[in-house]
């Protein structure tokens, strides 16, 4: 018997489990053989607190102090071409990104071509050391006596006076069940006899290409076109390029779609002077969205001992500190630190 079972070993699950382990006995269950195998292990690893819906921005800003040990400078560069002024102004305003001269943009990313007509830059965007963040959460959980079970898919869930969670080789019981199963969160809800939210997993593809022209890309910002139709980000001396796709799919171990990736690489290539001559590796992850595209955090309205920590979309890492605090506050019956309007906008009761 454990007080709490957390299903899902991505950043959402491990952060809630670590924080809750200071107050209760916690067991975290992950179907894969390692933590952070799916979306969390395939993250763009960027902290940009102005990115997302108002509730996402509120969570990101409330998470900023917790992120400090894991952040390093990156910067964000928004690019537009002729005819894209309206989208450029919309994106720049949303990201609080001041417009800069084209010469400055080219100094930051020397491969930009002469089709770029406008640019905006935000210095506050930073890289997140996602691996160290997850490792620290796992250390905290274990140090507090918590248990982590990987390679343990859930086969059934039943509810009597307590929750019974069946694995292939073990049956666990708990008083509180926290659903942080990412793309599989609705499936876990169905097993538990809880009404699903209506989450939609969406594929996000990625390619790693050599540093363009052999240049040192380490200090380049993440850069992207208006409307978020592609982005490029330095990574370990290479460049990651994504078509920023959001194709709805069933939950699975995602892989990149070659045609979608080719279209994204072409959109990237239309903004730069160096052609894409080689793709070294490709992969994809799943970003899961609730119908209103914001997170789902809190107790299920029909089953108060079943908590949702789902629908992170692409904001899992940047919102995790504040999101986990909110779930723990609600689970312990404490007044949340975050404002009531945001709490309500994140509650499963809104569906």
C-alpha positions as CSV (number, residue, x, y, z in Angstrom):
1,X,0.0,0.0,0.0
2,X,1.2,3.5,-0.9
3,X,-0.5,6.8,-0.4
4,X,-0.2,8.0,-4.0
5,X,0.5,6.3,-7.3
6,X,1.6,8.5,-10.2
7,X,1.2,7.0,-13.7
8,X,3.7,8.4,-16.2
9,X,7.4,9.0,-16.0
10,X,7.8,12.1,-18.1
11,X,8.5,15.5,-16.6
12,X,4.9,16.0,-15.5
13,X,4.8,12.8,-13.6
14,X,8.3,12.9,-12.1
15,X,7.9,16.5,-10.9
16,X,4.6,15.8,-9.2
17,X,5.9,12.6,-7.6
18,X,9.1,14.3,-6.3
19,X,7.2,17.2,-4.8
20,X,4.5,15.1,-3.3
21,X,7.0,12.7,-1.8
22,X,7.8,15.3,0.8
23,X,4.3,14.7,2.3
24,X,3.3,11.2,1.4
25,X,4.5,7.8,0.3
26,X,4.6,7.8,-3.5
27,X,5.1,5.2,-6.2
28,X,5.7,6.3,-9.8
29,X,4.9,3.9,-12.6
30,X,6.3,4.2,-16.1
31,X,5.5,1.8,-18.9
32,X,8.8,2.3,-20.7
33,X,12.2,1.1,-19.5
34,X,13.4,4.6,-18.8
35,X,12.0,7.9,-17.5
36,X,11.2,10.6,-20.1
37,X,11.2,8.1,-23.0
38,X,8.5,9.8,-25.1
39,X,7.6,13.5,-25.2
40,X,10.0,14.6,-22.4
41,X,12.9,12.9,-24.0
42,X,12.3,14.6,-27.3
43,X,11.7,18.1,-26.1
44,X,13.0,21.2,-27.8
45,X,14.3,22.1,-24.3
46,X,13.5,25.8,-24.4
47,X,12.2,28.1,-21.7
48,X,10.3,31.0,-23.1
49,X,7.8,32.3,-20.6
50,X,5.8,34.4,-23.1
51,X,5.0,31.4,-25.2
52,X,1.5,29.9,-25.0
53,X,-2.0,30.6,-23.9
54,X,-2.5,32.9,-20.9
55,X,-2.7,30.0,-18.4
56,X,0.5,28.5,-19.9
57,X,2.2,31.9,-19.6
58,X,1.1,32.1,-15.9
59,X,2.5,28.7,-15.1
60,X,5.7,29.4,-17.0
61,X,6.3,32.7,-15.1
62,X,5.5,31.0,-11.8
63,X,8.1,28.3,-12.8
64,X,10.9,30.8,-13.7
65,X,12.8,30.8,-10.3
66,X,12.8,26.9,-10.1
67,X,14.3,26.7,-13.6
68,X,17.3,28.9,-12.8
69,X,19.7,26.1,-12.0
70,X,18.9,24.4,-15.3
71,X,19.0,27.4,-17.7
72,X,21.6,28.7,-20.1
73,X,21.4,31.6,-22.6
74,X,19.9,31.0,-26.0
75,X,17.7,33.9,-27.4
76,X,14.9,33.7,-29.9
77,X,14.8,35.2,-33.4
78,X,11.6,35.7,-35.3
79,X,11.9,36.1,-39.1
80,X,9.5,37.4,-41.8
81,X,9.6,37.7,-45.5
82,X,7.6,40.0,-47.9
83,X,3.9,39.7,-47.4
84,X,4.2,38.4,-43.8
85,X,4.0,41.7,-41.9
86,X,0.6,41.0,-40.3
87,X,1.7,37.6,-38.9
88,X,5.1,39.0,-37.9
89,X,3.5,41.8,-35.8
90,X,1.1,39.3,-34.2
91,X,3.8,36.9,-33.3
92,X,6.2,39.6,-32.1
93,X,3.5,41.1,-29.9
94,X,2.6,37.7,-28.4
95,X,6.2,36.8,-27.6
96,X,7.0,40.4,-26.5
97,X,9.8,40.3,-29.0
98,X,11.2,43.8,-30.1
99,X,11.9,44.3,-33.7
100,X,15.6,44.6,-34.6
101,X,17.5,45.8,-37.7
102,X,18.2,43.1,-40.3
103,X,21.9,43.6,-39.9
104,X,21.6,42.6,-36.3
105,X,19.6,39.5,-37.2
106,X,22.3,38.5,-39.7
107,X,25.0,39.0,-37.1
108,X,23.2,36.6,-34.8
109,X,22.5,34.0,-37.6
110,X,25.0,34.7,-40.4
111,X,23.3,32.3,-42.9
112,X,20.1,34.4,-43.3
113,X,19.3,35.2,-46.9
114,X,18.2,38.5,-48.5
115,X,14.6,37.4,-48.6
116,X,14.2,38.3,-44.9
117,X,12.4,41.6,-44.6
118,X,11.8,41.9,-40.8
119,X,13.2,40.4,-37.7
120,X,12.5,40.5,-33.9
121,X,14.6,39.2,-31.1
122,X,14.0,38.2,-27.5
123,X,17.0,37.7,-25.3
124,X,15.1,36.0,-22.5
125,X,14.6,32.6,-24.2
126,X,16.9,30.1,-22.6
127,X,17.9,26.4,-23.0
128,X,16.8,24.0,-20.3
129,X,19.0,21.1,-19.2
130,X,16.1,18.7,-19.3
131,X,18.1,15.6,-18.5
132,X,19.6,17.1,-15.3
133,X,16.2,18.4,-14.3
134,X,14.6,15.0,-14.6
135,X,17.5,13.3,-12.8
136,X,17.3,15.7,-9.9
137,X,13.5,15.0,-9.6
138,X,14.1,11.3,-9.5
139,X,16.8,11.7,-6.9
140,X,14.5,13.8,-4.7
141,X,11.7,11.2,-5.0
142,X,14.1,8.3,-4.1
143,X,15.7,10.3,-1.3
144,X,12.2,10.8,0.2
145,X,11.5,7.1,0.2
146,X,9.6,7.1,-3.1
147,X,9.6,4.2,-5.5
148,X,10.1,4.3,-9.3
149,X,9.0,1.4,-11.4
150,X,10.0,1.5,-15.1
151,X,9.1,-1.1,-17.7
152,X,5.7,-1.5,-15.9
153,X,2.7,-0.9,-18.2
154,X,-0.6,-0.7,-16.4
155,X,-2.9,-3.5,-17.5
156,X,-6.0,-2.7,-15.4
157,X,-7.3,-0.2,-12.7
158,X,-10.1,-0.9,-10.3
159,X,-11.7,1.2,-7.5
160,X,-13.2,0.1,-4.2
161,X,-12.3,1.9,-1.1
162,X,-8.9,2.3,-2.6
163,X,-7.4,2.3,-6.1
164,X,-5.9,-1.0,-7.3
165,X,-3.5,-0.6,-10.2
166,X,-2.6,-3.9,-11.9
167,X,0.8,-4.3,-13.6
168,X,2.0,-7.4,-15.4
169,X,3.7,-8.7,-12.3
170,X,2.3,-6.8,-9.4
171,X,-0.9,-5.2,-8.0
172,X,-0.5,-1.9,-6.2
173,X,-3.0,-0.1,-4.0
174,X,-3.3,3.6,-3.1
175,X,-5.6,6.3,-1.9
176,X,-4.9,8.8,-4.6
177,X,-4.2,8.2,-8.3
178,X,-2.4,10.8,-10.4
179,X,-2.7,10.5,-14.2
180,X,0.4,12.0,-15.8
181,X,0.4,9.5,-18.7
182,X,0.9,12.1,-21.5
183,X,-0.5,10.8,-24.8
184,X,-2.0,7.8,-23.0
185,X,-3.8,9.9,-20.3
186,X,-7.3,9.3,-21.7
187,X,-6.6,5.6,-21.9
188,X,-5.6,5.5,-18.2
189,X,-8.8,7.4,-17.4
190,X,-10.9,4.8,-19.3
191,X,-9.2,2.0,-17.4
192,X,-10.1,3.8,-14.1
193,X,-13.7,4.3,-15.1
194,X,-13.2,8.1,-15.4
195,X,-14.6,10.1,-18.3
196,X,-11.8,11.0,-20.7
197,X,-10.9,14.7,-21.4
198,X,-10.7,14.3,-25.1
199,X,-6.9,14.7,-25.5
200,X,-5.4,14.7,-28.9
201,X,-1.8,13.5,-29.3
202,X,0.0,15.4,-32.1
203,X,3.2,14.4,-33.8
204,X,6.1,16.9,-33.8
205,X,9.0,15.8,-36.1
206,X,12.7,16.8,-35.9
207,X,15.8,16.5,-38.0
208,X,19.4,17.0,-37.0
209,X,21.6,18.5,-39.8
210,X,25.3,19.4,-39.8
211,X,26.2,22.9,-38.8
212,X,25.5,25.0,-42.0
213,X,28.6,25.8,-43.9
214,X,30.7,24.3,-41.0
215,X,30.0,27.4,-38.9
216,X,30.1,27.5,-35.1
217,X,26.4,27.6,-34.2
218,X,26.8,27.3,-30.4
219,X,25.8,30.9,-29.8
220,X,23.0,31.2,-32.4
221,X,19.5,31.8,-31.1
222,X,16.6,29.5,-31.9
223,X,15.1,31.0,-35.1
224,X,11.9,30.5,-36.8
225,X,9.4,31.8,-39.3
226,X,6.1,33.6,-38.7
227,X,3.1,31.4,-37.8
228,X,5.5,28.8,-36.4
229,X,5.7,26.8,-39.6
230,X,9.3,25.8,-38.9
231,X,12.1,26.4,-36.4
232,X,15.8,25.7,-36.1
233,X,17.8,25.4,-32.9
234,X,21.5,24.8,-32.2
235,X,22.2,21.5,-30.5
236,X,25.7,20.0,-29.7
237,X,27.4,21.7,-32.6
238,X,24.6,20.7,-35.0
239,X,21.3,22.3,-36.0
240,X,17.9,20.8,-35.2
241,X,15.2,21.7,-37.7
242,X,11.5,21.0,-37.3
243,X,8.5,21.6,-39.5
244,X,6.6,22.4,-36.2
245,X,4.0,19.9,-37.3
246,X,1.0,19.0,-35.2
247,X,-0.6,16.1,-37.0
248,X,-3.2,14.2,-34.9
249,X,-2.2,10.6,-34.3
250,X,-3.1,7.7,-31.9
251,X,-0.8,7.3,-28.9
252,X,2.4,5.4,-30.1
253,X,6.1,5.5,-30.1
254,X,6.3,8.3,-32.7
255,X,8.6,8.6,-35.7
256,X,9.1,11.4,-38.1
257,X,7.1,11.5,-41.3
258,X,9.6,11.9,-44.2
259,X,7.3,14.0,-46.4
260,X,6.3,16.3,-43.5
261,X,10.0,16.7,-42.5
262,X,11.0,17.4,-46.1
263,X,8.4,20.2,-46.3
264,X,9.7,21.7,-43.1
265,X,13.3,21.5,-44.2
266,X,12.3,23.3,-47.4
267,X,10.6,26.1,-45.5
268,X,13.7,26.5,-43.4
269,X,15.9,26.5,-46.5
270,X,13.9,29.3,-48.0
271,X,15.2,31.6,-45.3
272,X,18.9,30.8,-45.4
273,X,21.9,30.8,-47.8
274,X,23.2,27.3,-47.0
275,X,21.4,24.4,-48.6
276,X,20.5,21.3,-46.6
277,X,22.8,18.7,-48.1
278,X,22.5,16.0,-45.4
279,X,20.2,14.9,-42.7
280,X,22.0,13.0,-39.9
281,X,19.1,11.7,-37.8
282,X,15.3,12.1,-37.5
283,X,12.8,11.5,-34.8
284,X,9.4,12.6,-33.5
285,X,7.5,13.1,-30.3
286,X,3.9,13.4,-29.3
287,X,2.5,16.7,-27.9
288,X,-0.9,16.1,-26.3
289,X,-3.5,18.9,-26.3
290,X,-6.8,19.2,-24.4
291,X,-9.7,20.6,-26.6
292,X,-8.9,24.2,-25.5
293,X,-5.1,23.6,-25.8
294,X,-4.2,24.3,-22.2
295,X,-3.1,22.0,-19.4
296,X,-5.5,19.9,-17.4
297,X,-4.5,20.0,-13.7
298,X,-6.5,18.9,-10.7
299,X,-9.0,16.5,-9.3
300,X,-11.6,14.9,-11.6
301,X,-15.0,16.5,-10.8
302,X,-16.7,13.1,-10.6
303,X,-13.9,11.2,-8.9
304,X,-12.0,13.4,-6.4
305,X,-9.2,10.9,-5.7
306,X,-8.3,10.8,-9.4
307,X,-6.0,13.7,-10.4
308,X,-5.2,14.9,-13.9
309,X,-1.8,16.2,-14.8
310,X,-2.1,16.1,-18.5
311,X,-2.5,18.1,-21.8
312,X,0.9,19.7,-21.5
313,X,1.2,20.2,-25.3
314,X,4.6,21.6,-26.0
315,X,4.9,23.2,-22.6
316,X,5.7,20.3,-20.3
317,X,9.2,21.3,-19.1
318,X,8.7,25.1,-18.9
319,X,5.5,24.7,-16.8
320,X,6.5,21.7,-14.7
321,X,7.6,23.4,-11.5
322,X,4.4,25.5,-11.1
323,X,2.1,22.8,-12.5
324,X,3.4,20.2,-10.0
325,X,3.1,22.7,-7.2
326,X,-0.6,23.3,-8.1
327,X,-1.4,19.5,-8.3
328,X,0.3,18.9,-5.0
329,X,-1.5,21.9,-3.3
330,X,-4.8,20.6,-4.6
331,X,-4.0,17.0,-3.6
332,X,-3.1,18.1,0.0
333,X,-6.1,20.4,0.3
334,X,-3.9,23.5,0.5
335,X,-4.7,26.9,-1.1
336,X,-2.9,27.1,-4.4
337,X,-0.1,29.6,-4.7
338,X,-1.2,30.5,-8.3
339,X,-4.2,32.8,-8.8
340,X,-7.7,31.5,-8.7
341,X,-8.5,32.5,-12.3
342,X,-5.6,30.4,-13.6
343,X,-6.5,27.5,-11.3
344,X,-10.1,27.5,-12.7
345,X,-8.9,27.7,-16.3
346,X,-6.7,24.6,-15.7
347,X,-9.3,22.5,-13.8
348,X,-10.7,19.3,-15.3
349,X,-14.1,20.6,-14.2
350,X,-14.1,23.0,-17.2
351,X,-15.0,20.1,-19.6
